[in-house]
Amino acid sequence: MTAKTGKRCRLPTEAKWEYACRAGTTTPFNTGENLTTAQANFDGAYPYKGNRKGISRKNTVPVESFAPNGWGLKNMHGNVWEWCSDLYDESYYETCKAAGTVVNPLGPSGDSTANHVLRGGGWNYSAQFCRSASRHNDIAANRYNYVGFRVVLVP
């Protein structure tokens, strides 16, 4: 993409991804305390905290399918899990908190074949996995139809 556009791009860090997803909110979703299938693409058979069951689309949907968050970003919840640049460490945020790191921790370093962070949830996962703070992981070499990416421009 950098070669094509002349602009430097990269994957977001996990912390930056969550910051962008939240768009200034502190609730489980940037839409508030709950999420419906009218707001995001997830497996509607598994709603969040007592919500009514919704649609299970069983595939991705176009970006324009749902309203953007407060900062104009679309599909931050559901549709596809999104790769982050960080390597996954289950206790990384607890380690950062204990060390007093509060601004964009870069994630653990290590083997490039290690698991990387995924954020956002996917069309075939329950609403719980679409929460702004939900974390998942996988090996970057794996390919799935429910995993994608979102790039950020490097100034």
N, C-alpha and C positions, 0 to 999 in steps of 0.2 A: 504494500500500500504506500509505503514511503517512496519507493521508486516511481510509482504511478502518479502520485500527487505532489511530490516534492516536499511534503510535510512529514515531520517525524511523528510516528505513532507507536504506541505500545499498549499492552494490557494494563488495566488499572491494578493498583495494589488492592488487597482485600479491604483495607481501611478506607481507601478512597471510593471503592465500589459501594460500601455500606453508607458512607457519607452522601454520595450521590443518590442512592436509593431512598434514603430517609428524607432528603430535601427539607431539612430543618425540623422534622417531626421526631417525636420520642415514643410513638406508639408502635405496636408490633408491625404495622404496615404503614406505608406513606398515605394510605387511604383512611387510616384510623385504627380502631381496636379490632376490626374484623375485615375480611376480604370475601367478596362474592365472585362468582363466575361472570358477572356483568362488569367486573373491574379488572379481571386478570384471567389468564388461561392456565388452569390447573385441573386436576381430576376432581370434578365437582361431586363425585360420590363420597369424597372425604373432606367435608368443610371444616372450618376452624371453629373451635369452641361453641358447638351447638348451633351454628348457622344452618340454614336449610340447605339440603343437597341442591346442587346445580348441574350445569351442563358438563359433560365429559367429551370434549371435542376430539380427543384421541389423535391430535396432530398439532403442529405449530399453526399460528395464525399470523396474518400480516401485521406489521408494526402499528399501523393506524387503527387497529381493532379496539383499543381502549384509550381512555383519557390519559394524558401525561401526568406525572407527579407535579408538585409545586414548582419545580425548576424546569419543567418542559421535557423531562426524560420519559420515554415510553417503554413499556414492558419490563420494568425493573422487577416486578413480581411475576413469576410464572413464565410461560412460553418455553424458554430453554434455560438450563443452567448456564452460567457464564463463567468462563475461565478468568482467573486472576493471576497476576504474576507471582504471587507468593507460593512457596512450598507449604504444604499442610503440616501443622503440628497441633494436635488436639488441645494442648494446654498453653498455646502461644499467648493468647490474650491475658491469661492469668499471670504468666511470666512477665509480660509487659507492664501490667498493672502493679505487680510487686516491685518492679524496677523503676516505676515512676514514668514510664514511656507513655505519653498520651497523644502525640502527634504523628500520624501516619507511620506506624512501625512497618518496616520493609519485609517482615516475615523471616522465617529461619532460612539459613543457607544450607546447602547440601547437594546431594546427588541429583542430577537432572532427570533421572528415571524415577525419582521419588514422587509421591502424590502431590498434586497442586490443588489449590483451593478453587472450589466452585461456589458460586452464589446465585441466589434468585429463585430457585425452584424450577420446575418444568411442567409441561403439559400433562405428564403422566405421574405426577407426584401430588400428594395432598397439600392443602392450603398451609398447613403448619410449616412445610419446607419452603414456603414462599415468604416467610417473615423476613424483615430487613436484616435481622441478626443471624438468620439460619446459615450454617456452614456445612458444606459437603466437600468431598475430595475424590480425586481419581488420578490415574497416571495419564499425563498429557498425550501419550501416544495412542490411547484408546479413542475410538470414534463411536458416537451414538447420535441418533436423530433427535435427542432431547438435550444436547449440549452444544453451545455456540460461544460466541465471544462478542465483546463490545470494546472498541478501541478508544483510547484517549489521545488527544493531540499533545505533543510535548512542545512547550513554548520555546 
